[in-house]
Amino acid sequence: MPSSTWPNRLARAFALLRGAMVVLFSVSLIIVPERVMAGSSTEPARSLALVFASRSILLGSLLVVLAIRGKREGLAWVLLADAALQLFDTGMALATHKGALAVLPAALGAMDVWVALFLLRAARVPPASPAH
């Protein structure tokens, strides 16, 4: 996959950053759940952290691996799945009357969709052959 165009590099960089964010948050949730989830007791927080983090680490790792390997279409579908999760998070924040908490997942979801659509379009365009 040629990565000479800036939108392609931007899309891959976003996926790498997003994957790293998810993995780092998930690992911190496993290691120090009482700091990440203030106000909760250690054991329930750790159990919840393991359930949440195992799926988030998979998502984050998949984003990083697909971005590094340059798998445009696969990366696009994973980003669309992440956008659906962000939509859920946004809805939960709004349903609990915490509008300020809805801003970040809404923004991440919008970026996920934008990057995914770009990658799907790019995956359908054959790479340009070098001029002879």
C-alpha positions in Angstrom: 0.0 0.0 0.0 1.6 3.3 -1.0 1.6 5.7 1.8 2.8 8.8 0.0 -0.4 10.8 0.2 -1.0 12.9 3.3 -4.6 11.8 3.8 -3.4 8.2 3.8 -0.7 9.0 6.4 -3.2 10.9 8.5 -5.7 8.1 8.5 -3.0 5.6 9.5 -1.7 8.0 12.2 -5.2 8.4 13.6 -5.7 4.7 13.8 -2.3 4.2 15.5 -3.1 7.0 18.0 -6.6 5.7 18.7 -5.3 2.2 19.2 -2.6 3.3 21.5 -5.1 5.4 23.5 -7.4 2.5 24.0 -4.6 0.1 25.0 -3.0 2.5 27.4 -6.2 3.4 29.1 -7.1 -0.3 29.4 -3.8 -1.3 30.8 -4.0 1.5 33.4 -7.5 0.3 34.3 -6.1 -3.2 35.0 -3.0 -2.0 36.9 -4.6 0.8 39.0 -8.4 0.6 38.8 -8.9 2.6 41.9 -7.2 5.6 40.4 -8.9 5.3 37.0 -12.3 4.7 38.6 -12.2 6.9 41.7 -14.6 6.2 44.4 -15.0 2.4 43.8 -13.6 -0.3 45.9 -10.7 -2.3 44.6 -12.1 -5.7 43.9 -15.3 -4.7 42.0 -13.2 -2.1 40.1 -10.6 -4.7 39.2 -13.3 -7.2 38.0 -14.9 -4.5 35.9 -11.5 -3.4 34.6 -10.7 -6.9 33.4 -14.0 -7.3 31.5 -13.7 -3.9 29.9 -9.9 -3.9 29.3 -9.8 -7.3 27.6 -12.1 -6.2 24.9 -10.5 -2.7 24.6 -7.0 -4.1 24.4 -8.1 -6.3 21.5 -9.7 -3.3 19.8 -6.7 -1.1 20.3 -4.2 -3.8 19.3 -6.2 -4.5 16.2 -6.2 -0.8 15.2 -2.4 -0.6 15.7 -1.7 -3.8 13.8 -4.0 -3.0 10.8 -2.6 0.5 10.6 1.0 -0.7 10.6 0.3 -3.5 8.1 -1.5 -1.0 5.9 -4.8 -3.0 5.7 -7.1 -0.2 4.6 -10.4 -2.1 4.3 -10.0 -4.0 7.5 -8.9 -0.9 9.4 -11.9 0.9 8.0 -14.3 -1.7 9.4 -12.7 -1.7 12.8 -12.9 2.1 12.9 -16.6 1.9 12.0 -17.1 -0.6 14.9 -15.3 1.8 17.2 -17.6 4.6 16.0 -20.6 2.5 17.0 -19.1 2.1 20.5 -18.5 5.8 20.7 -22.1 6.4 19.7 -23.2 4.2 22.6 -20.9 6.1 25.0 -22.3 9.4 23.7 -25.8 8.2 24.1 -25.1 7.0 27.7 -23.6 10.3 28.6 -26.6 12.2 27.2 -29.1 9.8 28.9 -27.5 10.4 32.3 -27.6 14.2 31.7 -23.8 14.5 31.5 -23.6 16.4 28.2 -19.9 17.4 28.8 -19.0 13.8 28.9 -20.6 13.2 25.5 -18.2 15.6 23.6 -15.2 13.3 23.5 -16.9 10.1 22.4 -18.9 12.1 19.8 -15.7 13.7 18.4 -13.8 10.4 18.4 -16.8 8.7 16.7 -17.0 11.4 14.0 -13.2 11.0 13.4 -13.6 7.2 13.2 -16.3 7.5 10.6 -14.4 10.1 8.5 -11.2 8.1 8.5 -13.1 4.8 7.8 -14.9 6.3 4.8 -11.6 7.7 3.5 -9.9 4.3 3.9 -12.8 2.5 2.2 -12.6 4.8 -0.8 -8.8 4.5 -0.9 -9.1 0.7 -0.8 -11.3 0.7 -3.9 -8.9 2.9 -5.9 -6.0 0.8 -7.5 -2.6 2.2 -6.7 -1.0 4.4 -9.4 1.6 2.6 -11.4 5.0 4.4 -11.7 5.6 6.3 -14.9 8.2 4.8 -17.2 
